[in-house]
């Protein structure tokens, strides 16, 4: 009974030592897992090499980022320089076009002024020519009338003289001397009457000539004033058209400049967007490469662990079997001691059966002990495999979570960068739109000021021209009144046609002279129809004033 208890206690001790061996082997496996399954190279060397490799890759990535940033900055500077040069060339081209337009406007106005001056001078010459022609025609007609008058007077004088001679010759009571004296007195009286009639005719013709010339001068003055108004209206309309053309060009230049600014800004924004897209794509690519490399290294590490696992398990199995052999040796020594003790107290005839029984018990216990150790080895192998799979799965999951968090952080950072860049672009677009709107408002304000200034100058020039023409016409009428002409008579259109090419239609009638005859008592009585001119004096010369307001309008530059 004591031998059985001792054997049982020994078996329990062996199991406890086996469990201690298993715990030792587990600790050894954990230490091997911690040290990444030590190979020929030490763990520190491998870790150092991995860190150096990661640093080299990180340095290469940072160098790529720096190179990409430098290329972007260089491309951006080149684009901005090209945009600046293009904008300067665009402004120079627009300024040159605008200056060319203003120069053409100035030349056009100068030609128009020369043309208007020539038309005014031609009008003055036409007025002088018309006046001379009218004077010549009236003088020719008056000369013919005087010739006819003289012829008629001579004929009537001869007839009257013959009649008086006949009457005196019939009167025999008078002497010849008396008849001659009476005839001489009649001749003198008749010549005096003829002289007075001739003087009246000459005065009437002179008054008629002066009146018609005065009427013609007034009509020509009104025609000259009308021409001045037409020419001024033409000049002002031309300048208004030029001003509208210049304003249209300024608006077109503003639109072209605005389109160029928007196009250049879009080019800069597209370059920045492309750079940001390339940078984000490179970052995502590097992150994917890092993820793939980390997963590949983790799989490699797990493969090494799986490859190294049989070796470690073999060592643990050898250790357990060594413990088993030592336990068997201990039990064998214990069995020999027990056998000697039992044989010492057992009779000789019973020793064979006792020895046989002890051997069977020893074989049974050793077989049971072997089965226990084999079971312990199997359980150890199974536990180690399960533990390794679980640790690798946990490590892989931790790695995946870490990589996912890093990817999410990167994507969040990229999204924030995109939002910041988009906000900056929107701010730049708003600033450009504000600059363009302010420039357009200033341009429209400048054009409105130029238009108001032109309209004010237009009204001033028209008013000044009307005032000068009214003063000139008033001076002419006052001068006509001082010369003895009636204002109503001068205001009438001339009655003579003088063949002028003026648009005014002037009708006139010739001066009619009638001689009803000579009375028996007073001799020939000449009655002449005269006009309503009261006195004759020197007529004033007609010199209309030139254009009262002559200013060259110059457009202001672009605001």
Rosetta blueprint (number, residue, H / E / L):
1 X L
2 X H
3 X H
4 X H
5 X H
6 X H
7 X H
8 X H
9 X H
10 X H
11 X H
12 X H
13 X H
14 X H
15 X H
16 X H
17 X H
18 X H
19 X H
20 X H
21 X H
22 X H
23 X H
24 X H
25 X H
26 X H
27 X H
28 X H
29 X H
30 X H
31 X H
32 X H
33 X H
34 X H
35 X L
36 X L
37 X L
38 X L
39 X L
40 X L
41 X L
42 X L
43 X H
44 X H
45 X H
46 X H
47 X H
48 X H
49 X H
50 X H
51 X H
52 X H
53 X H
54 X H
55 X H
56 X H
57 X H
58 X H
59 X H
60 X H
61 X H
62 X H
63 X H
64 X H
65 X H
66 X H
67 X H
68 X H
69 X H
70 X H
71 X H
72 X H
73 X H
74 X H
75 X H
76 X H
77 X H
78 X H
79 X H
80 X H
81 X H
82 X H
83 X H
84 X H
85 X H
86 X H
87 X H
88 X H
89 X H
90 X H
91 X H
92 X H
93 X H
94 X H
95 X H
96 X H
97 X H
98 X H
99 X H
100 X H
101 X H
102 X H
103 X H
104 X H
105 X H
106 X H
107 X H
108 X H
109 X H
110 X H
111 X H
112 X H
113 X H
114 X H
115 X H
116 X H
117 X H
118 X H
119 X H
120 X H
121 X H
122 X H
123 X H
124 X H
125 X H
126 X H
127 X H
128 X H
129 X H
130 X H
131 X H
132 X H
133 X H
134 X H
135 X H
136 X H
137 X H
138 X H
139 X H
140 X H
141 X H
142 X H
143 X H
144 X H
145 X H
146 X H
147 X H
148 X H
149 X H
150 X H
151 X H
152 X H
153 X H
154 X H
155 X H
156 X H
157 X H
158 X H
159 X H
160 X H
161 X H
162 X H
163 X H
164 X H
165 X H
166 X H
167 X H
168 X H
169 X H
170 X H
171 X L
172 X L
173 X L
174 X L
175 X L
176 X H
177 X H
178 X H
179 X H
180 X H
181 X H
182 X H
183 X H
184 X H
185 X H
186 X H
187 X H
188 X H
189 X H
190 X H
191 X H
192 X H
193 X H
194 X H
195 X H
196 X H
197 X H
198 X H
199 X H
200 X H
201 X H
202 X H
203 X H
204 X H
205 X H
206 X H
207 X H
208 X H
209 X H
210 X H
211 X H
212 X H
213 X H
214 X H
215 X H
216 X H
217 X H
218 X H
219 X H
220 X H
221 X H
222 X H
223 X H
224 X H
225 X H
226 X H
227 X H
228 X H
229 X H
230 X H
231 X H
232 X H
233 X H
234 X H
235 X H
236 X H
237 X H
238 X H
239 X H
240 X H
241 X H
242 X H
243 X H
244 X H
245 X H
246 X H
247 X H
248 X H
249 X H
250 X H
251 X H
252 X H
253 X H
254 X H
255 X H
256 X H
257 X H
258 X H
259 X H
260 X H
261 X H
262 X H
263 X H
264 X H
265 X H
266 X H
267 X H
268 X H
269 X H
270 X H
271 X H
272 X H
273 X H
274 X H
275 X H
276 X H
277 X H
278 X H
279 X H
280 X H
281 X H
282 X H
283 X H
284 X H
285 X H
286 X H
287 X H
288 X H
289 X H
290 X H
291 X H
292 X H
293 X H
294 X H
295 X H
296 X H
297 X H
298 X H
299 X H
300 X H
301 X H
302 X H
303 X H
304 X H
305 X H
306 X H
307 X H
308 X H
309 X H
310 X H
311 X H
312 X H
313 X H
314 X H
315 X H
316 X H
317 X H
318 X H
319 X H
320 X H
321 X H
322 X H
323 X H
324 X H
325 X H
326 X H
327 X H
328 X H
329 X H
330 X H
331 X H
332 X H
333 X H
334 X H
335 X H
336 X H
337 X H
338 X H
339 X H
340 X H
341 X H
342 X H
343 X H
344 X H
345 X H
346 X L
347 X L
348 X H
349 X H
350 X H
351 X H
352 X H
353 X H
354 X H
355 X H
356 X H
357 X H
358 X H
359 X H
360 X H
361 X H
362 X H
363 X H
364 X H
365 X H
366 X H
367 X H
368 X H
369 X H
370 X H
371 X H
372 X H
373 X H
374 X H
375 X H
376 X H
377 X H
378 X H
379 X H
380 X H
381 X H
382 X H
383 X H
384 X H
385 X H
386 X H
387 X H
388 X H
389 X H
390 X H
391 X H
392 X H
393 X H
394 X H
395 X H
396 X H
397 X H
398 X H
399 X H
400 X H
401 X H
402 X H
403 X H
404 X H
405 X H
406 X H
407 X H
408 X H
409 X H
410 X H
411 X H
412 X H
413 X H
414 X H
415 X H
416 X H
417 X H
418 X H
419 X H
420 X H
421 X H
422 X H
423 X H
424 X H
425 X H
426 X H
427 X H
428 X H
429 X H
430 X H
431 X H
432 X H
433 X H
434 X H
435 X H
436 X H
437 X H
438 X H
439 X H
440 X H
441 X H
442 X H
443 X H
444 X H
445 X H
446 X H
447 X H
448 X H
449 X H
450 X H
451 X H
452 X H
453 X H
454 X H
455 X H
456 X H
457 X H
458 X H
459 X H
460 X H
461 X H
462 X H
463 X H
464 X H
465 X H
466 X H
467 X H
468 X H
469 X H
470 X H
471 X H
472 X H
473 X H
474 X H
475 X H
476 X H
477 X H
478 X H
479 X H
480 X H
481 X H
482 X H
483 X L
484 X L
485 X L
486 X L
487 X H
488 X H
489 X H
490 X H
491 X H
492 X L
493 X L
494 X L
495 X L
496 X L
497 X L
498 X L
499 X L
500 X L
501 X L
502 X L
503 X L
504 X L
505 X L
506 X L
507 X L
508 X L
509 X L
510 X L
511 X L
512 X L
513 X E
514 X E
515 X E
516 X E
517 X E
518 X E
519 X E
520 X L
521 X L
522 X L
523 X E
524 X E
525 X E
526 X E
527 X E
528 X E
529 X L
530 X L
531 X L
532 X L
533 X L
534 X L
535 X L
536 X L
537 X L
538 X L
539 X L
540 X L
541 X L
542 X L
543 X L
544 X L
545 X L
546 X L
547 X L
548 X L
549 X L
550 X L
551 X L
552 X L
553 X L
554 X L
555 X L
556 X L
557 X L
558 X L
559 X L
